[in-house]
Amino acid sequence: MLDRQVVKEFLQKKLNGIEIPENISFNNLVETFCKYTEDDYHEWLKDNFKSFFNHGNPAWDWVRERIEHYSKD
């Protein structure tokens, strides 16, 4: 779930200079954008899960390498 306040601040910056119609509440816009993004995020997670875990047949040596790689950060 996205942090609504972070998204609100993001949209305020990105929409600077873009006029939002009077009949669209900024809070409703933020919430709708969050839900839209979360729907996409869920699909993205499912796709990445499949590739990371090799479609249910994990290559554990590769996973260990990824863990080692990202542990260096």
C-alpha positions in Angstrom: 0.0 0.0 0.0 1.4 3.4 -1.0 1.9 6.2 1.5 -0.9 8.6 0.5 1.0 11.6 1.9 4.1 10.8 -0.2 1.9 10.4 -3.3 0.1 13.6 -2.5 3.4 15.5 -2.3 4.6 13.8 -5.5 1.5 14.8 -7.4 1.6 18.3 -6.1 5.1 18.7 -7.6 4.4 16.9 -10.8 1.1 18.6 -11.5 2.5 22.1 -10.8 1.2 24.3 -13.6 -1.4 21.8 -14.7 -4.9 22.9 -14.0 -7.1 20.3 -12.3 -10.8 20.7 -13.2 -12.9 22.2 -10.4 -15.2 19.1 -10.3 -12.2 16.9 -9.4 -11.2 16.9 -5.8 -7.4 16.7 -5.3 -7.8 14.2 -2.5 -10.0 12.0 -4.8 -7.3 12.3 -7.5 -4.6 11.2 -5.0 -6.6 8.2 -3.9 -7.6 7.2 -7.4 -4.0 7.5 -8.6 -2.8 5.4 -5.6 -5.3 2.7 -6.4 -4.4 2.7 -10.1 -0.7 2.5 -9.2 -1.3 -0.3 -6.6 -3.2 -2.4 -9.2 -0.2 -2.1 -11.5 2.2 -2.7 -8.6 0.4 -6.0 -7.7 0.7 -7.2 -11.3 4.4 -6.2 -11.3 5.0 -8.1 -8.1 3.4 -11.3 -9.5 5.5 -11.1 -12.6 8.7 -10.5 -10.6 7.8 -13.3 -8.3 7.6 -15.7 -11.3 10.9 -14.7 -12.7 12.8 -14.5 -9.4 11.6 -17.9 -8.3 11.9 -19.4 -11.8 8.1 -20.1 -12.2 8.0 -22.3 -9.1 11.3 -24.0 -9.7 13.8 -21.8 -7.8 17.4 -21.7 -8.8 18.7 -21.4 -5.2 22.3 -20.8 -6.2 21.1 -17.8 -8.3 19.0 -16.6 -5.3 22.0 -16.8 -3.0 24.0 -14.7 -5.6 21.2 -12.1 -5.6 21.2 -12.1 -1.8 24.9 -11.6 -1.7 24.8 -8.9 -4.4 22.1 -6.9 -2.6 23.6 -7.4 0.8 26.6 -5.3 -0.3 24.5 -2.2 -0.5 
